[in-house]
Amino acid sequence: MPIRRRHLLGAAGLAAPGLILPPAVAQSRALNLAGASFDMREPILKEFQKRSSGTPRPWVNPSTQARVDRLRVAQVDCVTIDAPFAAFAAEEKLIQPIDTRRLKHWDRLHPLLREGRASATAPLGLGANPGKMMYLDEGRTRTSFAPMFFQMDSIGYNSRHVQAEDNTLSWGELFNPKYRGRVALFGIDWLGMLDAALGMKALGLLPPETDPTGLTDKEVDTVVRFLKEKKKEGHFRALWKAYGELVNLMASEEVWIADAWWPVVVEVAGKGIPVRYAVAREGYRAWCVGQAISANCRDLDLAYDWLNFWMEGFPGARQSEIGYFSAVDTYGQYLAPDLVRSVYGGEGRDGGSLEERAAKVYVWNTRPKNLEYYTEKWNEFLAA
C-alpha cells in the first residue's frame, strides 16, 4: 500500500519523524547521514542495514541549507542534497567528487538527469539543471552529487471552480482575478518568487528574455512590487509552507488554485474533492534530490555502498510509492505492477507518463546567487 507523503515529508513547517533503528551488535561500521524525513525512512534504512556491513545513523532536518551547514560542525559521511546546494557545498569544499565509475547503475540514470533533457528534441530546462551542473570533469566521471529521485511540479486546481481545457493551465492562472481570495502560493522566498516569476512571464509582465530561475535584483524588485499589489487586493488566501497545510486548504475548498505538489492533489482528490493536477502550458518546474559524500567522510567504501544501494532499486521503489520518480530504472522488481503503470506509465494519473512529463520541463528549482536579496525583499512582501 502506498505510504501517504503527508506523514513523511520534512517540508518547512513539518516536524521530521523520529527514526530509531535497533543497535547493530555485530556491526561496528557506522554511516552518519544528514537527510530529510522523505528519504531517511525506516524501510530504506533497515534494508540497507540488513544488506550492508554498516549501520546508518540519520540526522534529519527539512532544510537543505541546514544539512549542508551540518557538514561544517559534525561528522557526516553522506548528505541528502540537490544540484544547486551541491554546487554551493562543493565551492565551500564541504563535499568531495563522486567517482561515477564506482556506481554500478550510473548508466541507467534517466536522460533528463544525465543529459539535462529527456530527448534531443526536448527543451533544456533553465536553472539548476543536474545535466548541466553536476559534472566536474569533461569525461563526466566525477560529479558533485548522485541524483536519486525527482519530480515535476505544476498547478493544482479545483475543477468545480477553475476551468482547464484538456487539463492544461498557464502558470499565469495563479494571478487570474477570477480566483481572488482563493489562491495559495508557496511561502518560501526563492521558490515562491520563482513560481510568481513564471506566472508573470506567462502574462507578459516580465520581458521574454527573463530567466525566472535567476532574477536580477531589479527583476526581484519588479516581482515583489507585483506581489505586494496582489496581496493588497486580497488575492492570496494563503502563503503555504507545509504539505498538510495545503491539503487542508484545498480539501476545505478555501483554496481553488495553487502551485501544488502532485501528492497534495492525490490526497485531496481522495477526499472526494474535484481537484486535479494541471499540465503546465509553459512547462513544468522540476527538482531532483540525491546523495553527496562529505569531504571528511570516514568510510568511503561504505559511503559508496550507500549510493549503490540507492541506485539498486529498493529505495527507488519505496520513493515511487509516495509520489516520486526513481532516478534509475531499477525499481521494477520491488514495485507492484499497478504502481509501475500508474506512476511511470501515467495510467489514471494527471499529466500522463513520466516520459510525457519529462519532455515538458521548463525550469529547475534553483538556489539564486543573490539569495540574500531575495530573502530581504520577500520579507518586505510578507510585512506589507
C-alpha positions as CSV (number, residue, x, y, z in Angstrom):
1,M,0.0,0.0,0.0
2,P,1.4,3.4,-0.9
3,I,2.5,5.5,2.1
4,R,1.0,8.9,2.3
5,R,3.6,11.6,1.8
6,R,1.8,13.9,4.3
7,H,3.2,11.8,7.1
8,L,6.7,11.6,5.7
9,L,7.7,14.9,4.2
10,G,10.0,17.2,6.1
11,A,8.8,20.3,4.2
12,A,9.2,23.6,6.0
13,G,6.8,23.7,9.0
14,L,6.6,19.9,9.4
15,A,8.4,18.1,12.2
16,A,10.6,15.4,11.0
17,P,9.6,12.0,12.4
18,G,11.9,10.2,14.7
19,L,13.8,7.3,13.1
20,I,15.0,4.8,15.7
21,L,17.0,1.8,14.5
22,P,17.9,-1.1,16.7
23,P,21.6,-1.3,17.6
24,A,23.7,-3.5,15.3
25,V,25.6,-5.5,17.9
26,A,27.6,-7.4,15.3
27,Q,28.3,-4.4,13.1
28,S,30.8,-1.8,14.1
29,R,30.9,0.4,11.0
30,A,28.6,3.4,11.2
31,L,27.5,5.7,8.4
32,N,26.5,9.1,9.5
33,L,23.8,10.6,7.3
34,A,22.3,14.1,7.1
35,G,18.9,13.7,5.4
36,A,15.3,14.6,5.3
37,S,12.2,12.7,6.5
38,F,11.2,12.0,2.9
39,D,14.3,9.8,2.4
40,M,15.6,8.9,5.8
41,R,12.7,6.4,6.1
42,E,12.7,3.3,8.2
43,P,12.1,0.8,5.4
44,I,15.1,2.1,3.4
45,L,17.4,2.4,6.4
46,K,16.6,-1.0,7.8
47,E,17.0,-2.6,4.4
48,F,20.5,-1.0,4.0
49,Q,21.5,-2.2,7.4
50,K,20.3,-5.7,6.6
51,R,22.3,-5.8,3.3
52,S,25.5,-4.0,4.3
53,S,28.2,-4.2,6.9
54,G,27.3,-0.8,8.3
55,T,24.7,0.9,10.5
56,P,23.1,4.1,9.1
57,R,22.8,6.9,11.7
58,P,20.5,9.6,10.3
59,W,20.3,13.2,11.4
60,V,17.1,14.6,10.0
61,N,16.3,18.2,9.0
62,P,13.9,19.5,6.4
63,S,16.2,22.3,5.4
64,T,18.8,21.6,2.7
65,Q,20.8,24.6,4.0
66,A,20.8,23.2,7.5
67,R,22.0,19.8,6.3
68,V,24.8,21.5,4.3
69,D,25.7,23.6,7.4
70,R,25.9,20.4,9.5
71,L,28.9,19.3,7.4
72,R,30.8,22.2,9.0
73,V,30.2,21.2,12.6
74,A,29.6,17.5,12.8
75,Q,30.8,14.2,11.4
76,V,28.7,13.5,8.4
77,D,29.5,10.9,5.7
78,C,26.7,11.4,3.2
79,V,24.2,14.2,2.8
80,T,20.8,14.4,1.1
81,I,21.2,17.3,-1.4
82,D,20.1,18.8,-4.7
83,A,22.0,20.3,-7.6
84,P,22.2,23.9,-6.6
85,F,23.2,23.1,-3.0
86,A,25.7,20.5,-4.2
87,A,27.3,23.2,-6.3
88,F,27.4,25.5,-3.2
89,A,28.7,22.7,-0.9
90,A,31.4,21.9,-3.5
91,E,32.5,25.5,-3.6
92,E,32.7,25.5,0.2
93,K,34.8,22.3,0.0
94,L,32.3,20.5,2.2
95,I,31.8,17.6,-0.2
96,Q,34.1,15.5,-2.4
97,P,33.7,14.4,-6.0
98,I,31.8,11.2,-6.6
99,D,33.5,8.7,-9.0
100,T,30.7,7.6,-11.2
101,R,32.7,4.5,-12.2
102,R,32.1,3.2,-8.7
103,L,28.3,3.4,-9.2
104,K,27.0,0.2,-10.7
105,H,23.8,1.6,-12.3
106,W,25.0,5.0,-13.3
107,D,24.4,4.1,-17.0
108,R,20.7,3.7,-16.2
109,L,20.3,7.3,-15.0
110,H,17.3,8.9,-16.6
111,P,18.4,11.1,-19.6
112,L,16.5,14.1,-18.0
113,L,19.1,14.0,-15.3
114,R,22.1,12.6,-17.2
115,E,21.8,14.9,-20.2
116,G,19.7,17.7,-18.8
117,R,16.8,16.9,-21.2
118,A,14.5,13.9,-21.8
119,S,15.4,13.7,-25.5
120,A,17.4,15.6,-28.2
121,T,14.2,17.5,-29.1
122,A,13.1,18.3,-25.6
123,P,13.9,21.7,-24.0
124,L,17.0,22.1,-21.9
125,G,15.5,23.3,-18.6
126,L,16.6,26.6,-17.2
127,G,18.3,26.9,-13.8
128,A,19.9,24.2,-11.6
129,N,19.6,21.5,-14.3
130,P,21.6,18.4,-13.0
131,G,22.7,17.5,-16.5
132,K,24.5,20.9,-16.7
133,M,25.6,21.3,-13.1
134,M,26.7,18.1,-11.5
135,Y,29.6,17.1,-13.7
136,L,33.1,18.1,-12.5
137,D,35.2,17.0,-15.5
138,E,34.9,16.8,-19.2
139,G,34.8,13.0,-19.2
140,R,31.8,13.0,-16.9
141,T,33.4,10.6,-14.5
142,R,33.2,12.9,-11.5
143,T,30.0,14.6,-10.1
144,S,29.1,16.8,-7.2
145,F,26.2,14.6,-6.2
146,A,24.3,11.5,-7.4
147,P,20.6,12.0,-8.3
148,M,18.3,9.5,-6.6
149,F,14.7,10.7,-7.1
150,F,12.9,13.6,-8.8
151,Q,9.6,15.1,-9.8
152,M,8.0,17.8,-11.9
153,D,5.7,20.3,-10.1
154,S,2.7,22.2,-11.6
155,I,-0.6,23.7,-10.6
156,G,-3.3,22.1,-8.5
157,Y,-6.8,23.3,-9.1
158,N,-10.4,22.6,-8.1
159,S,-12.2,21.8,-11.4
160,R,-15.5,22.8,-9.8
161,H,-14.3,26.4,-9.8
162,V,-11.4,26.6,-12.3
163,Q,-11.8,25.5,-15.9
164,A,-8.9,23.9,-17.8
165,E,-9.1,22.8,-21.4
166,D,-7.5,19.4,-21.8
167,N,-6.3,19.7,-18.2
168,T,-3.8,22.4,-19.2
169,L,-3.3,25.7,-17.4
170,S,-0.8,28.5,-17.7
171,W,1.3,29.5,-14.7
172,G,-0.4,32.9,-15.2
173,E,-3.7,31.5,-13.9
174,L,-2.2,31.8,-10.4
175,F,-2.9,35.5,-10.8
176,N,-6.3,35.4,-12.5
177,P,-8.6,38.0,-10.8
178,K,-11.4,35.4,-11.0
179,Y,-9.8,33.5,-8.2
180,R,-9.1,36.4,-5.9
181,G,-9.1,35.2,-2.3
182,R,-8.9,31.5,-3.3
183,V,-5.2,31.3,-4.3
184,A,-2.3,29.8,-2.4
185,L,1.4,30.5,-3.3
186,F,4.4,28.7,-1.8
187,G,5.6,30.7,1.1
188,I,9.4,30.2,0.8
189,D,11.3,33.2,-0.6
190,W,13.2,31.8,-3.6
191,L,10.6,29.2,-4.6
192,G,7.6,31.5,-4.2
193,M,9.4,34.1,-6.3
194,L,10.2,31.5,-8.9
195,D,6.6,30.5,-9.3
196,A,5.5,34.1,-9.2
197,A,8.0,34.9,-12.0
198,L,6.7,32.0,-14.1
199,G,3.2,33.4,-13.8
200,M,4.2,37.0,-14.5
201,K,6.3,36.0,-17.5
202,A,3.3,34.0,-18.9
203,L,1.2,37.1,-18.5
204,G,3.7,39.3,-20.3
205,L,4.6,41.2,-17.1
206,L,8.3,40.3,-17.4
207,P,10.4,40.6,-20.6
208,P,10.5,37.4,-22.7
209,E,14.3,37.0,-22.1
210,T,13.8,36.9,-18.3
211,D,15.2,33.8,-16.7
212,P,12.7,33.0,-13.8
213,T,15.3,30.9,-12.0
214,G,17.9,33.7,-11.7
215,L,16.2,37.1,-11.3
216,T,18.4,40.1,-11.1
217,D,18.0,42.5,-8.2
218,K,15.9,44.8,-10.4
219,E,13.7,41.9,-11.6
220,V,13.3,40.8,-7.9
221,D,12.0,44.3,-7.2
222,T,9.5,44.0,-10.1
223,V,8.2,40.7,-8.8
224,V,7.9,41.8,-5.3
225,R,6.1,45.0,-6.3
226,F,3.6,42.9,-8.2
227,L,3.1,40.5,-5.3
228,K,2.5,43.4,-2.9
229,E,-0.2,44.7,-5.2
230,K,-1.9,41.3,-5.4
231,K,-1.7,41.0,-1.6
232,K,-3.3,44.4,-1.2
233,E,-6.1,43.3,-3.5
234,G,-6.7,40.3,-1.2
235,H,-5.7,37.8,-4.0
236,F,-3.9,35.3,-1.7
237,R,-5.8,33.1,0.7
238,A,-2.5,31.7,2.0
239,L,1.2,31.5,1.5
240,W,1.6,27.8,2.3
241,K,4.7,26.2,3.6
242,A,3.7,22.8,4.8
243,Y,2.3,19.8,2.8
244,G,-0.5,19.3,5.3
245,E,-1.4,23.0,5.3
246,L,-2.1,23.0,1.6
247,V,-4.0,19.7,1.8
248,N,-6.4,21.2,4.4
249,L,-6.8,24.4,2.4
250,M,-7.7,22.6,-0.8
251,A,-9.8,20.0,0.9
252,S,-11.9,22.7,2.6
253,E,-12.2,24.4,-0.8
254,E,-10.8,27.6,0.8
255,V,-8.2,27.4,-2.0
256,W,-9.2,26.7,-5.6
257,I,-5.8,27.0,-7.2
258,A,-2.2,26.7,-6.0
259,D,1.4,25.9,-7.1
260,A,1.0,22.4,-5.6
261,W,2.8,19.1,-5.2
262,W,1.2,16.2,-7.0
263,P,0.7,14.1,-3.8
264,V,-1.3,17.0,-2.3
265,V,-3.7,16.7,-5.2
266,V,-3.9,12.9,-4.9
267,E,-4.7,13.2,-1.2
268,V,-7.3,15.9,-1.6
269,A,-9.0,14.1,-4.5
270,G,-9.1,11.0,-2.3
271,K,-11.4,13.0,0.0
272,G,-13.9,13.5,-2.8
273,I,-12.9,17.0,-3.8
274,P,-12.7,17.5,-7.6
275,V,-9.0,18.6,-7.5
276,R,-6.7,17.9,-10.4
277,Y,-3.1,18.4,-11.4
278,A,-2.7,20.6,-14.5
279,V,-0.3,20.2,-17.3
280,A,1.7,23.4,-17.2
281,R,1.3,25.2,-20.5
282,E,4.7,26.8,-20.4
283,G,6.3,23.7,-18.9
284,Y,6.9,22.1,-15.5
285,R,9.2,23.2,-12.7
286,A,11.4,20.2,-11.9
287,W,13.5,19.2,-9.0
288,C,15.9,16.4,-8.1
289,V,17.3,15.1,-4.8
290,G,20.3,12.9,-4.4
291,Q,23.3,12.0,-2.2
292,A,26.7,13.6,-1.9
293,I,29.7,12.4,0.0
294,S,31.2,14.7,2.6
295,A,34.8,15.9,2.4
296,N,35.5,14.4,5.8
297,C,33.8,11.0,5.1
298,R,35.4,8.4,7.4
299,D,34.4,5.3,5.5
300,L,34.4,5.9,1.7
301,D,33.7,2.3,0.8
302,L,30.6,2.3,3.0
303,A,29.5,5.6,1.5
304,Y,29.7,4.1,-2.0
305,D,27.7,1.1,-0.7
306,W,25.0,3.6,0.4
307,L,24.9,5.3,-3.0
308,N,24.9,1.9,-4.9
309,F,22.1,0.7,-2.6
310,W,20.0,3.8,-3.5
311,M,20.5,3.0,-7.2
312,E,19.9,-0.7,-6.9
313,G,16.1,-0.4,-7.0
314,F,14.7,-1.0,-3.5
315,P,14.8,2.7,-2.3
316,G,13.6,3.9,-5.7
317,A,10.5,1.7,-5.4
318,R,9.8,2.9,-1.9
319,Q,10.1,6.5,-3.1
320,S,7.8,5.8,-6.0
321,E,5.1,4.7,-3.6
322,I,5.0,8.2,-2.1
323,G,4.9,10.1,-5.4
324,Y,8.5,10.4,-6.6
325,F,10.3,9.1,-9.7
326,S,13.4,7.0,-9.3
327,A,16.4,8.4,-11.0
328,V,17.3,5.0,-12.3
329,D,15.0,2.4,-13.9
330,T,15.9,-0.4,-11.4
331,Y,12.7,-0.2,-9.3
332,G,10.6,-2.7,-11.2
333,Q,11.4,-5.8,-9.2
334,Y,10.3,-4.1,-6.0
335,L,7.2,-2.2,-7.1
336,A,3.8,-3.6,-7.7
337,P,2.9,-3.7,-11.4
338,D,-0.2,-1.5,-11.0
339,L,2.0,1.2,-9.4
340,V,4.5,0.9,-12.2
341,R,1.7,1.5,-14.7
342,S,0.3,4.4,-12.7
343,V,3.4,6.2,-11.5
344,Y,5.6,5.7,-14.6
345,G,3.1,4.8,-17.3
346,G,0.6,7.5,-16.3
347,E,-2.5,5.3,-16.1
348,G,-5.2,7.2,-14.4
349,R,-2.7,10.0,-13.5
350,D,-3.0,13.6,-14.5
351,G,-0.1,14.7,-16.7
352,G,0.4,11.3,-18.3
353,S,3.5,9.2,-18.2
354,L,7.0,10.0,-16.9
355,E,8.2,10.4,-20.4
356,E,5.4,12.9,-21.3
357,R,6.1,14.9,-18.2
358,A,9.9,14.8,-18.5
359,A,9.7,16.2,-22.1
360,K,8.0,19.3,-20.8
361,V,10.4,20.6,-18.1
362,Y,10.8,24.4,-18.4
363,V,12.8,25.3,-15.2
364,W,14.5,23.6,-12.3
365,N,14.4,24.5,-8.6
366,T,17.3,26.8,-8.2
367,R,19.2,28.5,-5.4
368,P,19.7,32.0,-6.7
369,K,23.1,33.6,-6.4
370,N,21.5,36.7,-4.8
371,L,19.5,34.7,-2.3
372,E,20.1,37.3,0.4
373,Y,18.4,39.9,-1.7
374,Y,15.5,37.6,-2.5
375,T,15.0,37.0,1.2
376,E,15.2,40.7,2.1
377,K,12.6,41.7,-0.5
378,W,10.4,38.6,0.3
379,N,10.3,39.7,3.9
380,E,9.2,43.1,2.8
381,F,6.3,41.4,0.9
382,L,5.3,39.4,3.9
383,A,5.3,42.5,6.1
384,A,3.3,44.6,3.6
